[in-house]
């Protein structure tokens, strides 16, 4: 399957209809899982709204039009994965009433069609895509959406001009080792035949590429996973302030306690946040040495101290 070129339109609804009707046309063969994810979101929202799937795109555009001009800024929670993004997102949803969209992407073939829309229509298209991923409903139509994408400012979202970009960091070595040795289901999906060393090297390369790109960007806020483990409330307050979202520290404190690793383990709710609550796996010493050697300079540039021997 090759990328298709979407037809440009002055109306966000027409373009969104076309994309949702056949997302597999717009995603390249290597990324068809993204088209499948979009199809699942359409099915879920159709069930939630008790509507036909073919009507869902227009319903999302209508919601986005109502939100236009009143909604608070979108939060692009930029991260490389294995950094607690879904956990942070869930706390912001529960504590600040934001709309959690998870990871939302657009294929390169949509860059020109989206940028070809009038600015307001382009923002409506992007917001419609976000609210679709967030479940298709918005109890507070002014609520900020959170897109916890694993990429640095993709071109197709540049039309969302009033967005807030938050960089979520975690020690790059921990990220690489977690991606390589903990996420077995994802590994089976993307690299089922890869040996450990080869797969580790591929993850090192991805983290290097992400952090190198992040160094060249300006972010409105930087959050560290390690700080979230100690006390997430200051970070939750910072995101709320950044988006002018009204909230109360007491409510955020309550949610942070409910969403702690201990509470999630006890309640069986860890799966929803993708927060790892199991025993920390011991990684091969050779794998840690490789990660330290390859990522040491970048790691230091982001303020992580040298590892203890």
HELIX and SHEET records of a PDB file:
HELIX    1   1 UNK A   12  UNK A   21  1                                  10    
HELIX    2   2 UNK A   23  UNK A   25  5                                   3    
HELIX    3   3 UNK A   29  UNK A   31  5                                   3    
HELIX    4   4 UNK A   32  UNK A   49  1                                  18    
HELIX    5   5 UNK A   53  UNK A   67  1                                  15    
HELIX    6   6 UNK A   85  UNK A   96  1                                  12    
HELIX    7   7 UNK A  108  UNK A  110  5                                   3    
HELIX    8   8 UNK A  111  UNK A  115  1                                   5    
HELIX    9   9 UNK A  119  UNK A  133  1                                  15    
HELIX   10  10 UNK A  155  UNK A  157  5                                   3    
HELIX   11  11 UNK A  172  UNK A  181  1                                  10    
HELIX   12  12 UNK A  184  UNK A  190  1                                   7    
HELIX   13  13 UNK A  196  UNK A  215  1                                  20    
HELIX   14  14 UNK A  225  UNK A  230  1                                   6    
HELIX   15  15 UNK A  233  UNK A  242  1                                  10    
HELIX   16  16 UNK A  249  UNK A  258  1                                  10    
HELIX   17  17 UNK A  261  UNK A  267  1                                   7    
HELIX   18  18 UNK A  270  UNK A  273  1                                   4    
HELIX   19  19 UNK A  285  UNK A  301  1                                  17    
SHEET    1   A 5 UNK A  99  UNK A 100  0                                        
SHEET    2   A 5 UNK A 145  UNK A 147  1                                        
SHEET    3   A 5 UNK A  75  UNK A  78  1                                        
SHEET    4   A 5 UNK A 164  UNK A 169  1                                        
SHEET    5   A 5 UNK A 221  UNK A 224  1                                        
END                                                                             
